[in-house]
Amino acid sequence: MSETNSQTETVADSGEIAITTTGRVRFPQIAPDTYRHPLDQQATAALRAVPGFELLASKLSQYSFEKIIYHEECASAVRVTPKQLPRIHALLHEACTILDLPEPSLFVSQTPIANAFALGRDNPTMVLHTGLVELLTEDELLAVIAHEMGHIHCGHTVYRLMALMLQLLAKLGDLRIGMGDLFSLPIRAALLEWTRKAEFSADRAAIIVVQDPEVVFSALFKLTGGSPKIFEQMDREEYLKQAEDYERPDWSRLDKFYKVMLESDKTHPIPVLRAKEVLRWGATDEYKNIVAGNYIFRDKVGDRRRGPLSTIAMKTLANERLTCPSCGKETDAAFTFCINCGTVLKQDTVNGTGEGSDSVE
């Protein structure tokens, strides 16, 4: 087990590309805009335009609901460390090394449903269900961990926490803590739409870490309806035919209405479409260029230029901090909004000290 954990401890430089001893490419200082899905970007903009959204974000920040998640898992799940479940910790370490991110708190929870999630802003918490660990291979589990790290990297965990609280409050009914009237239908609808689109970005993060789209596809395939007892009977091509059938253009208006109703209340995209999109993006030049070392760096957030490692100045995470003009707290410059209060940040210039000109959009 210690051998597995040490695989990413040393990094070899091969020309301009940093390689781990597992043979995977590392991406020092990679910015989330490198792989953020266009639908994620559009849905985020639409979400922020909904009246009352900013007030809702500030309320959730005020009440620090993320602490509930950490305390709950610390009390009732197993925390993963180099000594506790070291093979799973090695997978977390691998994903964080490749994406150049600090490791979040990771827990394994005794739950038969195969699932995983990550929540939190300053100190994110990731949870893996035992049903997931039993279902997937180590490479597939790495893909799921990388998927959750993609949510953290993209700043999704702020809004995912909001979505979770909205679902809870919808069940509880009217609240008496000053927030009940904030949870309007438009906010809930926009937030659910955003959560579905954000999954596509996180799936891309999984592909970037595992560097084999088929592994990510396999994980999604199993999560849709897999079991160790029937793996050998599952057919990849038949599953892809499901996606084609679901997207048939000749469905009746009533069928299309049913599909809209089916999707509108879900927090994740339709699984067969997700799996199809994983294979599509994994075959694009965009993905291949990233693996070749051409990606957006955190030194200029919002700068869409791509360039090899040798041509763009590298900085440490410690130097990549911005001060939010709204709440006054620091946030990682890799994010396009404040992870503390949700204010959109626009970084015009950043020099070697991490100082820059910030404006609010």
C-alpha positions in Angstrom: 0.0 0.0 0.0 2.8 2.4 0.8 4.2 1.7 -2.7 0.9 2.9 -4.3 0.9 6.0 -2.1 4.5 7.0 -3.2 3.8 6.8 -6.9 3.1 10.5 -7.2 5.6 11.7 -4.7 8.3 12.5 -7.3 7.8 14.2 -10.6 10.0 13.8 -13.6 10.3 16.5 -16.2 10.1 15.3 -19.8 10.8 18.3 -22.0 8.1 20.8 -21.3 5.7 18.3 -19.8 5.6 17.3 -16.2 5.0 13.6 -15.7 4.2 11.6 -12.6 5.8 8.2 -11.9 2.4 6.7 -12.8 2.9 7.9 -16.3 0.2 10.6 -16.2 0.8 14.2 -17.2 0.7 16.8 -14.5 -0.8 20.3 -15.1 1.0 22.8 -12.8 -1.1 26.0 -12.2 -3.9 24.8 -14.5 -6.9 27.1 -14.4 -10.5 25.7 -14.5 -11.4 27.7 -17.5 -9.1 25.3 -19.4 -11.8 22.7 -19.4 -15.0 24.4 -18.1 -17.9 23.4 -20.4 -19.6 26.2 -22.3 -23.0 25.1 -20.9 -21.6 25.5 -17.4 -20.5 29.0 -18.2 -23.8 29.9 -19.7 -25.8 28.4 -16.8 -23.7 30.2 -14.3 -24.3 33.5 -15.9 -28.0 32.8 -16.0 -28.0 31.8 -12.4 -26.4 34.9 -11.2 -28.9 37.0 -13.2 -31.8 35.6 -11.2 -33.2 38.2 -8.7 -32.5 37.3 -5.1 -29.6 35.0 -6.0 -26.9 37.2 -4.5 -28.9 37.7 -1.2 -29.4 33.9 -1.0 -25.6 33.3 -1.5 -24.8 35.8 1.2 -27.3 34.2 3.6 -25.8 30.7 3.1 -22.3 32.1 3.7 -23.5 33.8 6.9 -24.9 30.6 8.3 -21.9 28.4 7.3 -23.9 25.4 6.4 -20.8 23.6 5.1 -19.6 23.0 8.6 -22.6 20.8 9.1 -21.3 18.5 6.4 -17.8 18.2 7.9 -19.1 17.5 11.4 -21.6 15.0 10.2 -18.9 13.0 8.3 -16.3 13.3 11.0 -18.8 11.8 13.4 -20.2 9.0 11.3 -17.7 8.2 8.5 -14.1 7.1 8.2 -11.6 9.9 7.4 -9.1 8.9 4.7 -5.4 9.6 5.5 -2.0 8.2 4.4 -2.4 5.6 7.2 -6.2 5.2 7.1 -7.3 3.6 3.8 -4.0 4.5 2.1 -4.9 3.2 -1.3 -7.8 5.5 -1.5 -5.7 8.3 -0.2 -3.2 7.6 -2.9 -5.9 8.1 -5.5 -6.8 11.5 -3.9 -3.2 12.4 -3.9 -2.8 11.5 -7.5 -5.8 13.6 -8.6 -4.7 16.6 -6.6 -1.1 16.3 -7.8 -2.2 16.3 -11.5 -4.6 19.3 -11.0 -2.1 21.1 -8.7 -4.7 21.5 -5.9 -4.5 21.0 -2.1 -6.1 17.9 -0.8 -9.6 18.3 0.7 -10.9 16.3 3.7 -12.0 12.9 2.4 -14.3 10.5 4.1 -15.7 7.0 3.3 -19.3 6.6 4.4 -21.1 3.3 4.9 -23.8 3.7 2.3 -24.9 1.1 -0.2 -25.9 3.6 -2.9 -22.9 4.2 -5.2 -22.3 8.0 -5.0 -19.8 10.7 -4.1 -20.0 14.4 -3.4 -17.8 17.4 -2.5 -19.1 20.5 -0.6 -17.5 23.5 1.1 -15.6 26.6 0.2 -12.5 27.3 2.3 -12.1 23.7 3.6 -13.9 21.4 1.2 -15.1 18.0 2.3 -15.4 15.0 -0.1 -17.4 11.9 0.7 -17.2 8.5 -1.1 -19.9 5.9 -0.4 -18.9 2.3 0.2 -21.3 1.3 -2.6 -19.1 3.3 -5.0 -15.8 1.8 -3.7 -17.2 -1.7 -4.1 -18.5 -1.1 -7.6 -15.5 0.5 -9.3 -12.0 -0.4 -10.2 -9.2 1.8 -8.8 -8.8 3.7 -12.0 -12.6 4.3 -12.2 -12.5 5.4 -8.5 -9.7 7.8 -9.4 -12.0 9.2 -12.1 -14.8 9.8 -9.6 -12.4 11.5 -7.2 -11.1 13.6 -10.0 -14.6 14.5 -11.0 -15.3 15.8 -7.4 -11.9 17.7 -7.5 -13.1 19.3 -10.7 -16.2 20.6 -8.8 -13.8 22.1 -6.2 -11.5 23.5 -8.8 -14.3 25.2 -10.7 -15.8 26.7 -7.6 -18.9 24.6 -8.0 -19.0 23.6 -4.3 -20.4 27.0 -3.4 -23.5 26.6 -5.6 -23.8 22.9 -5.0 -24.2 23.6 -1.3 -26.9 26.0 -2.2 -28.7 23.4 -4.3 -28.4 20.9 -1.4 -29.9 23.4 1.0 -32.7 24.3 -1.5 -33.7 20.6 -1.7 -33.7 20.4 2.1 -35.7 23.5 2.5 -38.2 22.5 -0.1 -39.0 19.4 2.1 -39.1 21.4 5.3 -41.4 24.0 4.0 -41.4 27.5 5.4 -38.3 28.4 7.5 -38.3 30.8 10.4 -34.7 31.9 10.2 -35.2 34.8 7.8 -34.6 32.8 4.6 -37.9 31.1 3.8 -39.1 33.8 1.3 -35.8 33.7 -0.5 -36.2 30.2 -1.9 -38.3 31.1 -4.8 -39.1 28.8 -7.7 -37.0 30.8 -10.2 -33.9 30.5 -8.1 -34.5 26.8 -7.5 -35.1 26.2 -11.3 -32.0 28.1 -12.3 -29.8 26.4 -9.6 -30.9 22.9 -10.8 -30.2 23.8 -14.4 -26.8 25.0 -13.3 -26.0 21.8 -11.4 -26.8 19.7 -14.4 -24.4 21.7 -16.6 -21.7 21.8 -14.0 -21.4 18.1 -14.2 -20.0 18.3 -17.7 -17.1 20.4 -16.5 -16.4 18.0 -13.7 -16.5 15.0 -16.1 -13.8 16.8 -18.2 -11.7 17.2 -15.1 -11.9 13.4 -14.6 -10.8 12.8 -18.2 -7.8 15.2 -17.7 -6.7 13.4 -14.5 -7.2 9.8 -15.7 -6.1 10.6 -19.2 -8.3 7.8 -20.6 -11.8 8.7 -21.6 -12.8 5.1 -21.7 -12.2 4.8 -18.0 -14.5 7.7 -17.2 -17.1 6.2 -19.6 -16.8 2.9 -17.8 -17.4 4.5 -14.4 -20.5 6.3 -15.7 -21.7 3.1 -17.3 -21.5 1.2 -14.1 -23.0 4.0 -12.1 -26.0 3.9 -14.4 -26.9 0.3 -13.8 -23.9 -1.8 -13.1 -23.3 -4.6 -10.6 -20.3 -6.9 -10.2 -22.6 -9.8 -10.9 -23.5 -8.5 -14.4 -20.4 -6.6 -15.6 -19.4 -9.3 -18.1 -22.9 -9.0 -19.7 -22.8 -5.3 -20.2 -22.3 -4.0 -23.7 -20.7 -0.6 -24.4 -22.2 -0.2 -27.9 -25.7 -1.1 -26.8 -25.4 1.6 -24.1 -24.4 4.2 -26.6 -27.4 3.2 -28.7 -29.5 4.3 -25.7 -28.1 7.8 -26.0 -28.9 7.9 -29.7 -32.4 6.7 -29.0 -32.9 9.3 -26.3 -31.9 12.1 -28.6 -34.0 11.0 -31.6 -35.3 14.0 -33.4 -38.6 12.3 -34.4 -40.0 12.1 -30.8 -43.5 13.5 -30.6 -44.3 16.8 -28.8 -45.7 14.8 -25.9 -42.6 12.7 -25.7 -40.4 15.8 -25.7 -42.6 17.3 -23.0 -42.1 14.2 -20.9 -38.3 14.5 -21.4 -38.3 18.1 -20.3 -40.3 17.3 -17.2 -37.9 14.3 -16.5 -34.8 16.5 -16.6 -36.1 19.7 -15.0 -36.0 18.4 -11.4 -32.8 16.5 -11.6 -29.4 17.7 -10.3 -27.4 15.6 -12.8 -27.6 15.4 -16.6 -29.2 12.3 -18.2 -26.5 9.5 -17.6 -26.5 8.2 -21.2 -25.9 11.7 -22.6 -23.1 12.3 -20.0 -21.4 9.1 -21.1 -21.7 10.0 -24.8 -20.3 13.5 -24.1 -17.3 12.0 -22.3 -16.3 10.0 -25.3 -16.9 13.0 -27.6 -14.7 15.4 -25.7 -12.0 12.9 -25.1 -11.5 12.6 -28.8 -11.3 16.3 -29.5 -8.2 18.4 -30.3 -9.1 20.6 -27.3 -8.4 17.7 -24.9 -5.3 16.5 -26.8 -3.8 20.0 -26.6 -4.3 20.1 -22.9 -2.5 16.8 -22.4 0.3 18.2 -24.7 0.8 21.0 -22.2 -1.2 23.7 -23.8 -3.7 25.1 -21.3 -4.8 28.2 -19.5 -2.7 29.1 -16.4 -3.8 30.7 -13.2 -1.4 33.6 -13.6 -4.0 35.4 -15.7 -7.6 34.4 -14.9 -9.9 35.2 -17.8 -7.0 35.3 -20.2 -8.0 32.7 -22.9 -4.5 32.4 -24.3 -3.1 28.9 -24.4 0.6 28.2 -24.3 3.2 25.5 -23.4 4.7 25.4 -19.9 7.9 26.9 -21.1 6.3 30.2 -22.4 4.1 31.2 -19.5 5.4 32.3 -16.1 4.7 29.9 -13.3 3.6 30.9 -9.8 2.8 29.1 -6.6 -0.7 28.9 -5.3 0.4 31.1 -2.4 1.0 34.0 -4.7 -2.3 33.5 -6.6 -4.7 35.2 -4.2 -7.2 38.0 -4.8 -9.1 40.1 -2.2 -12.8 40.3 -2.8 -14.0 43.9 -2.9 -17.4 42.9 -1.4 -16.5 40.8 1.7 -12.8 41.6 2.0 -11.7 38.0 2.2 -9.0 36.3 0.0 -9.9 33.8 -2.6 -7.9 31.6 -5.1 -7.2 33.6 -8.3 -8.2 30.5 -10.2 -11.8 31.2 -9.5 -13.8 33.8 -11.5 -15.9 34.6 -8.4 -15.3 34.9 -4.7 -15.6 31.5 -3.0 -16.6 33.2 0.2 -19.6 35.4 -0.9 -20.1 34.6 -4.5 -19.2 38.0 -5.9 -18.0 37.9 -9.5 -14.3 38.8 -9.8 -12.5 40.1 -12.9 -8.8 40.2 -12.7 -7.3 42.7 -15.2 -3.7 42.3 -14.5 -1.6 40.2 -12.2 2.1 40.6 -11.6 4.7 38.3 -10.0 3.6 39.3 -6.5 0.0 38.3 -7.1 -1.1 42.0 -6.9 -3.6 43.1 -9.5 -6.5 45.2 -10.4 -9.9 43.7 -9.3 -13.3 44.9 -10.4 -16.8 43.6 -9.8 -19.0 42.7 -12.7 
